[in-house]
Amino acid sequence: MSAPSRSYRYVGPADIRAEVVRDGGGGRPIRSAGELAAWLGAQARGDLAEPFTYVVALDGVLRLAPRRSEHVACAGGERVLGAGEIAFGVEDGAWAVVEIGNQSTGYCPEPDSWPAVAAALARIGVARPDGFTDVFVFRRCPDCGERAVVKEDDFVCACCAAELPRDWNFE
């Protein structure tokens, strides 16, 4: 697996990040299959049917939080190597990743963040797909400044109709 090409800073609303910093948030670090099983076992049954929020911290550790958590809260306000949503199911008697994506409008990670995510999951020893099951491409509009999701390879801002850059542009 190749090393991640970049880390991602929070690019969402400043008031959300300020609240997280003030509250000292942070997702649950998961370093082993046992820690994953314990954390998932403590979640409400209904929550297990939905994806969870995840980030991969700069130390390569997976952090999990309930789905409705902000990614910046899960990351404790810090930069990340990857972020998105993740769903688990039981396969062959053990927890496994059944769906995973890079959907995080707070960090807007590129699809090429997958190697960092895969490495974090491999360290835990959890079965996973060979790549993101849900892939998102994000760009910042150079005209209006909005964060945009590129759909169907159409690099046009939905807010102002400006052309979006082909290269990731949040730094």
JOZI-V633324 format. One line per field, one symbol per residue. ss: DSSP state (h for helix, s for strand, l for the rest). phi: phi as a letter, one per 40 degrees, with the letter a starting at -180 (. if undefined). A space follows every 10 residues. Layout:
ss=???
phi=???
This chain:
ss=lllllllsll lllhhhhhhh hhhllllsss llhhhhhhhh hlllhhhhhl lsssssslll lsssslllll hhhhllllls ssssssssss sllsssssss slllllllll hhhhhhhhhh hhhhllslll lllsllssss llllllssss sllslsllll llslllllll l
phi=.ccccabbcc bcdccccccc cccgcicccb bacccccccc ccccdccccb cbcbbbcccg ccbbaddccc dccdcggccb caaibabbac bfgbcacbaa abcaccbfcc dccddccccc ccccgbcacc accbbbbbac cccbgccbbc bfgbcbcccb gccccccdbb c
